[in-house]
Amino acid sequence: MAKQFDVAVIGAGAAGMMCAATAGQRGKRVVLIDHAERLAEKIRISGGGRCNFTNINAGPQNYLSENPHFCRSALSRYTPQDFLALVKRHRIAWHEKHRGQLFCDDSSEQIIRMLKAECDAGNVSWRMPCKIAAFEKTADGFVLKTDQGEIAARNVVVATGGLSIPKIGATDLGYRVAKQFDLKVVEPRPGLVPLTFDGPGWAPFAPLAGIALEVDVETGSGKGRNAKRGYFREDLLFTHRGLSGPAILQISSYWQPGTPILLNLLPEIDVAQVLIESKTTLKKQLGNLLSQWLPARLAEGLLLAKGFAPDARLADMPDAKLRQLGDAINRWAIVPTGSEGYRKAEVTLGGVDTRELSQQSMMANKVPGLYFIGETVDVTGWLGGYNFQWAWASGFAAGSAIE
């Protein structure tokens, strides 16, 4: 006979444990199911092993979705300060890095232990590792057929995450469940991912792997229905296959295949204006002059790629050519040929269409008792702790609403 629960939460990651703990501490009989052998591997590897567990600036403006206002309700009811209070209660030391990012002083294991302790405080039952073979709706709720027997639950919460980092067990189970119940899914694709560049045009830049600098990066436009424009000032990193670093991870979530990204390699300098004004006062070669502002290898590579001789004298250059060089540095438009894919993506864009869900409870509007939370849903945060905050907020919203 199937074991009976009020709530079955599928997925013991950030959102799933938060939901299970919240519901369990409200007196609900909760079972938490996960196919992995190790608990919360994505939390474990996050933030270089120190878990960037939230961002104090998190708000709806930091998230992408086809339905951008959906996240507002959950984020307003469980804030970064709420999660920080939980961290402090468990006496976990933390520190703030730039732009509001909060990290553990010690290890991401502390966040995992904290969430496990919160689940234990709610008497949550565990089934792990446990694989689900079938999922059925019944008159009384749901029946999950697993390799540990049948589990019956009046409510089911799907917190199975997205497709990013398959080596730690990412699956498409959440999307399959949604489609089983005729819920729309926004096409998933990799987010917060390095971008790649193939072809002869990139050849001069391939040897620059390892060079990093702060840049402005943008893509897209604000025009048209559902148009998305992204703009960030962050660090850029050249790789053997293309570009990475926080600037590129951020902009990758806004980038559409076949469209350019625009880089300003010297955001504090109007390069053309400075070069033209300096023609009569500076007796320098272009390469030496640009190396005062840019890493020397990058300055030389950029000049060669744009048809300039690094040893050309500034005084000999026509103003029109210097404007062309200024544009190449302040407005470098390049078209990525692709991305590194789910293998290196930190998150998955898209997911269960939020128009199918209640923004108060995260329950599917046409399937009472079925909830979707966390990365499974079409809500994707910026780099820097925002996706964890969505996990906490959406998990709390569902865990608080389940009857």
N, C-alpha and C positions, 0 to 999 in steps of 0.2 A: 504494500500500500504506500502511496506517495506521502512523503513527509510534508506537513502543512505549515506554511508561513504566511505572514501578512505581506511581506515584501521579499522578492528575490532581486538582488542587484547583480547584474552581469558585468563583470569588469572591476578588478580590485586595484585600480589606479587612483589618481588624485580625486577625480570626481566621484568615483564609485565608493571609495572609503569615506569621503565626506558625507555622501548621501546616507550610507549605511549607518554611520555613527549618529547622524542627526535623527534618523527615523528610530533607531534602536533606543536612543536616550529619551524618546517620546513614548516609549513603552511598546513599540511595534516589534513583532517577532520577525527578525531579519536574517536572511542567509545571503552571504556574499560569495559569488562564484567566479573563479578565474581559471583559465587553461594553463597558465604559466606555473613553473615550479618555484620561481623566486618572486617575492612580492614587490610590486611597484618599481619595476626596473627603469621605467622612464623617469621617475623621480630620482632614482639612485644616480643616474648618469647626468642629470641636468646641472647646469651651472658649473661645469667642470668638477662635479662631485660635491658641490656645496649648495646646490638647489637655490636658484633665484626664485624664491617661493611666492613673491608678489611684487607689485610696483605701487608705491603710495599714490601715484598719479592716475591710477587706472580709472577710466570712465568710458562711456559709449564711443567717444571719439577715437579710441585706441583699438577698435575692432572692425573687422570686415565681415559683411554678410549681405546677401541679396535683400535682406529685410533689416536694415541697419538699426532700427529703433528697438528691435526685439530684446536685445541684451540689457536694455536700460533698467527694467524692473528688477531682475535678479541682482545686478551689480549694485543697485541702490539699497537692497535689503541685506546684502552681506558684503561689506566693504573691506578694503585692505587693512583698515584699522581693526576690524573684527578678527581677521585671521592673525594679525600681529598680536592681539590680546591672547589668542590661543597659544601662540608660540611662547609668549612671555609666561603664561600660566604653567607651561611645561619646562620652563627655565632653560630654554634654548637660546644661546648667545647668537647675536646676529649683527650685521653691519649693513650700512647703505653704501652702494656704489653710485656712480653718476646716474643722473636722470631718474632718480627714485627707485632704483633696483635694490631689493633687499635679499641678502644671502645669509646662510648659516655661517658662523665663524668656523665651525668644525666640519660637519659632514651632513650630506643629504640624508644619511641613515637616520638622523635625529627626527626629520620630518616624517619618515616612514614609521618609526617607532611611535611617534606622537599620534599619528592617525590610527595605528593599530591599537594603541591604548584607548583612544576615544571609541573605537568600535567595541573593544572589550567592555568598556563602561556601559555600552548599550546592549551587552549580552548578544552580540552578533555571532551567528554561526558561520563557519567557514567550510567551503568545499574547494580545495585547491591542492594539487592540480585537478581540474575537473572539466571535461569537454562536454559540450551540449550537442546532442545529435538531432534533436527535433524540438519544436516550440509550438504549442497549440493553445488556442483560446477555448475556454470552456464556459459553462454557465456561471461558474463560481469564480472565474479568474483565468488562470493560466496553468498549464502543465509543461514542465521542462523535462525532457528525457535526456538523462546524462549518463556518463560511464560510471557514475556512483549511484544510479537508480533514479527514480522519478521524484521530482520536486514540484509540489503544488503551491501556488501563491496567488493571493487575491490581486496583487500588484507586481509588475515587473519593471525594473529600471534598467535601461540599456546604457552602459557606461564603458563601452568597449574601445573607445578611442578611434583614431583614424588609421591611415595606411603608412604613416611615416615610420622609418627605422624598422623594416621588417625583421632584421636579425634579432630583435628583442621580442618578437612575437606578435607584431601588428597584424590584424586581420580585417576583413570586410564584413564581419558578422553583423555589426550594427546596421549597415546599409541593407544587408539581406533581410534582416528582421523588418526594417521599415518597408521594403518592397513587398514582403509577404503580406503586410497589412495595407497595401496600396497607398502608402505614404510617399510623397514625392521626395526625391533626393537630388540636391544640387550637385552636379558632376564634380567629384573630388579631383584635386590635383595637388602636387607638392607645394608647400609654402615654407617661408623662411629657409630658402635653399640657395646654395651657390649657383651662379649662372655660368654657362659655358659658351665659348666662342671658337668656331672652327673656320678653316679656310685661310687663304694667304694673307688676308687683311690683318689677321691676328698674329702672324708670324713674328713681327718685330717686338711684340709684347710678351710672347711666351717665355723669353729668357729673364723676365722681370719677376718671376715667382719669388715670393717672400717679401717684396716691397709693400709697405703699408703707409697710408697717410689719411688725414681727415679730409673729407670731401662733402660737397652737396650733391645729392642724387635725386632725380625726379623721373617720373614717367606718367603716361596717361593724360587725361584731361578731365575737366569737370563738366563737359558738355554731353548731352544725350542721356537717355534713360539708363539708370544704373551705372553711369560713368564713374570711374574711380581714378582720382589723381593722387599719387603718392609723392611726398617730398620729405627727405630726411637729411640731417647733417650728422654723419657718423664716420667711423673708420672704414677704409676700403683696403682690401688685401688682394694683390695679384697672386694667382695660382698658375700651375702648369697648364690647366685646362680653361682658365678664364678668370673670373673675379669672384671674391668672397668677402668676408668681413661683415660686421654689423650693417654697414650701408647697403650692401647687396642683399643680405638676408632680408632686411626690411623691405627694400623696393621689390624684391621678387614676388611678394604677395600681391602687388599691384600690377606687375608686368604682365602683358598679354603677348603670346607668341607672335613673332613677326613685326613687333613694334620696337622702337628704340628706347633706350634709357639715356638720360642726359646727365653728364658728369661735369661738375665744376671742381677742377683739381686744386684751385687756389681761390676759395670762396671769399677771402679777405682782400684780394688784389684784383683790380681791373687791369689785366695784363697788357692789353693793347695800349691803353692810355699811358701806363707807366713806361712801356718800351718807347713809345713815340716821344714822350716828354724827355726821355733820358738819352736820346740819340746824340745830342750835342754835348752832353756832359760826361757820358760813360764811354770809354774806349775799350769795350769788352767784346769778346766773342759771345754769340748767342748761347752756346752750351754752358760756358762759365757763368753767364748771367742767370740763366734759368736754374742752375745748380745751387744758387743762393736760396731759392724758394722750394725747389723740388729735389727729391733724391736724385743724385747724379745720373744713375743708370736710367731712371725714368725720363729725366730731361733729355738725355741723348736719344733714347728709344723713341720718344714722342717726336722730336725734331726730324729724325730719319723717316719715321712713318708718314709724316706730313710733308716730306719733300724739302726739308730745310737742312743745310749743312751745319753741323754743330760748331765748326770753326769759322762760320761767316761772321763778319763784324757787324755789330748793331748799327754803327754809323752808316754802313753801306746799304742798309735794307730800306726799300720804299715803305712809306706808311701803309699802303694797301696790303703789303705782305705781312707787316707787323699786326695789322688788324686780323688778318687770316690766322696768324699764329695765336693771337689772343683768343679768338673763337675756338681754336683747337684745344686750348687749355681751360677756358672758362665755360665753354659750351660744347663739350666733346660728346657728340651723339653716336652711339654704337648700338647695333642690333644683336642681342644674344641669339645664338642658334638653338639654345635649349637650356636645360638645367641639369643638375646632378641627380634629380629624381628623388623618389621616396627614400632611397638608400641614405642620402645625406640631409633630407628635409627634416626640420625640427617639428613641423606640424603638417596637418592636412587641411587645405582649403576646401570649402564646400561641405557636404554632408546632408543630414536630414533637414529638409526645408523647414525653416522656423514658422512659416505660415501654416504648417500642419500642427503646431504645438501651442499650448497656452503659455504666455509669457510669465504668468504668475506661478504656475505649478510645473511646467515642462511636460505636462501630459498631452498625449496625442488627442486632438479634438474629436476624432471619430473612432478612437479605440480606448474607451474608459479603462483606466488601470495600467496603461502602457506609457512609460515615460522615457525620454531621451535626454541625456545630459553630457556636458563636457565636449570633447573634441569630435564626438560622433555627430554633433549638431553643426549646422552652417553658421558658426560664429568662430572667427579666428582672430586672435590678438596679435599685436606687435611683438617683436622681440623684447625681452626685458622683464619677464615676470607676469605679463598680462594674461597669458594663456592659463597659467596656474590660478590666477584670480578668477577667471571664468569657470575653471573646474570647481573651485571652492563655492562660488556664488550659485552656479547652476545645481551643484550637488545639494547645497543647503536648501535651495528653493524647492526641489523635489522632495527631499527628506522631510521638510516642514509641512508639505501639503498632503502627503499620502495619508489616506484614511484607512 
